[in-house]
């Protein structure tokens, strides 16, 4: 597994050690946890470096990680030193609709290669494409409805859906 991506593997391993070390060092003060996605997430890195536009159909939306983070942030500081998979953790916190996080239900989800294959998703969750009476698996990604046109769902307060000011070199001028 490490052979194909040693730098990324080392970063994941280092992050894991940081979580364990800081969880102990700052015990009863601040929590440290690791949150990993079960599947690829539709990000600019996926689009621009790894899969191109077509590959995004095989991803989940970033909102799954934002929602899981919201639940983590609402735990007491004693909830620390955990390694969490986004969908399992959300299921443990009452989330049952995981289709809302798919970019395109007509495509299989691309599993993250750092989540062990023997770690099953929550009950009722599949990484396989959702079938319907009208087959849409052959449609090009560009023909799919734009995410901005999709109906908006209620979000937990403080979630990533809220507009936040950006900072850094790509931030709009004030």
C-alpha positions as CSV (number, residue, x, y, z in Angstrom):
1,X,0.0,0.0,0.0
2,X,2.8,2.5,0.9
3,X,4.8,1.7,-2.2
4,X,2.6,3.8,-4.5
5,X,2.4,6.9,-2.3
6,X,5.0,7.1,0.5
7,X,4.8,10.8,1.1
8,X,1.0,10.7,1.5
9,X,1.2,7.5,3.7
10,X,3.8,9.2,5.9
11,X,1.6,12.3,6.3
12,X,-1.4,10.1,7.3
13,X,0.8,8.2,9.8
14,X,2.2,11.4,11.2
15,X,-1.3,12.8,11.6
16,X,-2.3,9.7,13.5
17,X,0.7,10.1,15.9
18,X,-0.1,13.8,16.4
19,X,-3.7,12.9,17.3
20,X,-2.6,10.4,19.9
21,X,0.1,12.5,21.3
22,X,-1.8,15.8,21.5
23,X,-4.9,14.0,22.9
24,X,-2.9,12.9,25.8
25,X,-0.8,16.1,26.2
26,X,-3.9,18.3,26.3
27,X,-6.2,15.9,28.1
28,X,-9.2,17.6,29.8
29,X,-8.3,20.9,28.0
30,X,-8.9,20.4,24.3
31,X,-9.9,17.5,22.1
32,X,-7.9,16.0,19.2
33,X,-9.5,13.6,16.8
34,X,-8.8,12.4,13.2
35,X,-11.7,12.4,10.7
36,X,-11.2,10.5,7.5
37,X,-13.6,10.1,4.6
38,X,-14.6,6.6,3.5
39,X,-14.8,7.7,-0.1
40,X,-13.1,10.3,-2.4
41,X,-14.4,13.8,-1.7
42,X,-15.2,16.2,-4.6
43,X,-12.5,18.8,-4.1
44,X,-10.4,20.9,-6.4
45,X,-7.5,18.5,-5.9
46,X,-9.6,15.6,-7.1
47,X,-10.7,17.5,-10.1
48,X,-7.4,19.2,-11.1
49,X,-4.9,16.6,-10.1
50,X,-6.4,13.1,-9.7
51,X,-9.6,12.4,-11.7
52,X,-10.6,15.4,-13.8
53,X,-14.2,16.6,-14.0
54,X,-15.5,13.1,-14.9
55,X,-14.1,11.6,-11.7
56,X,-16.1,13.9,-9.5
57,X,-19.3,11.8,-10.2
58,X,-17.6,9.0,-8.2
59,X,-17.2,11.2,-5.1
60,X,-19.1,12.4,-2.1
61,X,-19.7,16.1,-1.5
62,X,-17.5,17.9,1.1
63,X,-20.6,18.4,3.2
64,X,-20.3,14.9,4.6
65,X,-17.0,15.9,6.2
66,X,-18.4,19.2,7.4
67,X,-21.4,17.5,9.0
68,X,-19.2,15.0,10.8
69,X,-16.9,17.7,12.0
70,X,-19.9,19.6,13.3
71,X,-20.8,16.6,15.4
72,X,-17.2,16.2,16.7
73,X,-17.1,19.9,17.7
74,X,-20.3,19.4,19.7
75,X,-18.8,16.6,21.8
76,X,-17.2,17.3,25.2
77,X,-13.4,17.7,25.3
78,X,-13.2,14.2,26.8
79,X,-14.1,12.9,23.3
80,X,-10.5,12.9,22.2
81,X,-7.9,10.6,20.6
82,X,-10.4,9.0,18.2
83,X,-9.9,8.0,14.6
84,X,-13.3,8.4,12.9
85,X,-14.7,7.5,9.5
86,X,-17.1,10.1,8.3
87,X,-20.2,7.9,7.5
88,X,-19.8,5.6,10.5
89,X,-19.5,8.5,12.9
90,X,-22.5,10.3,11.3
91,X,-24.5,7.1,11.6
92,X,-23.6,6.8,15.3
93,X,-24.9,10.3,15.6
94,X,-28.3,9.7,14.0
95,X,-27.7,10.4,10.3
96,X,-29.5,7.9,8.1
97,X,-29.6,9.6,4.6
98,X,-26.2,9.2,3.0
99,X,-27.5,9.6,-0.6
100,X,-27.6,13.4,0.0
101,X,-23.8,13.4,0.1
102,X,-23.3,11.7,-3.4
103,X,-22.3,14.0,-6.2
104,X,-24.1,11.6,-8.6
105,X,-26.0,8.6,-7.4
106,X,-25.7,6.9,-10.8
107,X,-22.0,6.2,-10.3
108,X,-20.2,3.9,-7.9
109,X,-18.3,5.8,-5.1
110,X,-14.5,5.7,-5.2
111,X,-13.3,4.3,-1.9
112,X,-10.5,6.1,-0.1
113,X,-7.5,3.8,-0.2
114,X,-6.6,4.4,3.4
115,X,-9.9,3.0,4.9
116,X,-9.5,-0.8,5.3
117,X,-11.7,-2.9,3.1
118,X,-12.9,-4.9,6.1
119,X,-14.4,-1.8,7.8
120,X,-18.0,-1.9,6.6
121,X,-20.0,1.2,5.9
122,X,-23.1,1.9,8.2
123,X,-26.1,-0.4,7.7
124,X,-28.0,0.4,4.5
125,X,-25.1,2.3,3.0
126,X,-23.5,1.1,-0.3
127,X,-20.7,2.5,-2.4
128,X,-22.4,1.0,-5.5
129,X,-24.3,3.2,-7.9
130,X,-28.0,3.7,-7.2
131,X,-30.2,2.2,-9.9
132,X,-33.4,3.6,-11.1
133,X,-35.9,2.7,-13.8
134,X,-34.4,5.3,-16.1
135,X,-30.8,4.4,-16.5
136,X,-28.5,7.4,-16.3
137,X,-25.2,5.7,-15.8
138,X,-24.2,6.4,-19.4
139,X,-24.9,10.1,-19.1
140,X,-21.8,12.3,-19.2
141,X,-21.1,14.2,-16.0
142,X,-21.7,17.5,-17.7
143,X,-25.3,16.5,-18.4
144,X,-26.0,16.1,-14.6
145,X,-27.9,18.8,-12.8
146,X,-25.6,21.5,-11.3
147,X,-25.1,21.2,-7.6
148,X,-26.1,24.8,-7.2
149,X,-29.5,23.9,-8.6
150,X,-30.1,21.0,-6.2
151,X,-32.5,21.7,-3.4
152,X,-30.8,22.9,-0.2
153,X,-31.2,20.8,2.9
154,X,-31.2,22.0,6.5
155,X,-27.7,22.3,7.9
156,X,-26.5,22.0,11.4
157,X,-25.7,25.4,12.9
158,X,-22.1,26.3,12.3
159,X,-21.7,24.0,9.4
160,X,-19.5,24.6,6.3
161,X,-22.6,25.7,4.3
162,X,-22.4,29.1,6.1
163,X,-20.5,31.7,4.2
164,X,-17.2,32.4,5.9
165,X,-14.8,35.2,5.0
166,X,-11.8,33.8,3.1
167,X,-8.3,34.8,3.8
168,X,-5.0,34.3,2.0
169,X,-3.8,35.0,-1.5
170,X,-7.0,33.8,-3.3
171,X,-9.4,35.9,-1.1
172,X,-11.4,38.6,-2.8
173,X,-10.2,42.1,-2.2
174,X,-12.0,44.0,0.5
